[in-house]
Amino acid sequence: MFNFLKPKPKTARPTFAPLGIDIHCHLLPSVDDGSKSNEESIACLRIMHEAGFNKVICTPHYQYPRFPNEESDIQQRFADMKLDLASQGVSSVIPELAGVAGEYRVDTGFTDRMATNKFLLVGGHYLLAEFSLHQQVMGLDEILFELQMKNYEVILAHPERYPYYSSSSSKLQHFKDMSIYFQINILSLQGFYGEGPRRKAYEMIEKGWVEFLGTDMHNTLYAQALIDASHDHKIIKLLDTHKFLNSQVFSANAGEATKI
């Protein structure tokens, strides 16, 4: 069904091998707006493996009321997915399914989770948070401060995609001053979301604001874009000249690594 997703000939080193671990994808089927089946997930994972990723952390949306996922159900679905993929004998051609966490929208449901500490963390250490793509969230400083007081290390997903923040935003600078980590989408660097996010992504990287890259993989359309990104000379050069923290995400002291 997905035969059109054929990788181009391999280079000496797959483009995203320096990252190793993808910390942000939506390949747990039928829980959000990502993959709809294990078949589609396998098609995407094959491409990710060819592009250089050796491990993947699934991060389904937790977004009230659109995706009212519960951690226990997500963990069971992830375990079932791993068993199904193992039974299909594809482990040698896909990255290891190294863990399941979440991409948590800062909304009314998020504040309820804060009260009970119901979060699945990336690598066991990081809380991957996202904001609305349409309007700013009020009270962010207080929310982020409270999370830090609870000893969560916060990664802000795709800050380049929020139209209300420019790359010179004093608010983004304030988040960096608060030691919030930034994760840029690889497909933003490729232009998948348009020229605005692409430009902002590179500007944030040049400012030294970005610690992580992620695919934000949803489906085979994204997989095709990842193939294109893997042959983008500017992205290849970026990975040769900048060090990101993806490969250290399972390390207990990953957050203490030197920032870019």
C-alpha positions, 0 to 999 in steps of 0.5 A: 500500500505504501510502496511509493515511499521508497528511500533514495540510495543510501549515502555513507552516513544516513543524514539523521544518524547524529541524532539517533533518537527521535523524541517526538512522533505520532506513530501510535495508531488511532489515538490522535491525528497521527498514524491510523494503523500499524501498517502505516506506522511501519511504513513511516518507521522504515523511512526513519530507519533509512534516514538514520534513526535507531530509536523512536519515542512515541508521543501521542497528543494529550489535548482536551477535549480533542484527544482526551488520552489516558496514560494507562491506555496509551501504555497498553496500546504501546505494549500491544503495538510492540508485540504486533510489530515484533510478530511481523519480523520487522525489527531489523528494518525499523528503529527500536520503539524505545518508549512512549511519552506524550505531547501535552497541550497546555490547556485546561486538561493540562492544569488538571494533570499538574495537580496529579502529576499524570505525565509520561515523560520523554526518556523518563526525564523530560515533559514535552509540552506544546502550546496552541497554534492559534492563540497565546496561553495566559499564565504560562510563566506560572505554569512553567515555574510550577512544573520546574518546582515539581522537578520537571524538565520542560521541552517546548515542542516546535516553537517555530510554529507558533505564529504569535512568537517571532524568532526575536521574541522577548517571550521566547528569550524569557523561556530560555532564561527559565531553562526551558528546552526547545525542540524544532521540527526537522520538517520545519527546516525542510519548509514543510510548514512554509517559509515562516517556520523554516526561517524562524527555525534556523534563526533560533538554532543560530541563537543557540536556543535549540537543544532537540530536533524531532520528526513530529512524524504523523503519517506517510506524507510526513515520511515523504517529506523526511526523505526530502529533508534527508537530502537537503544540503543545508540540513546535512551541514547543520547536523555536521556543525551543531550538536543536539541532545537527542542521543542523550535523552535517556541519560539521567544527566542529559539536561546538564549537557552543554547547550548549543 
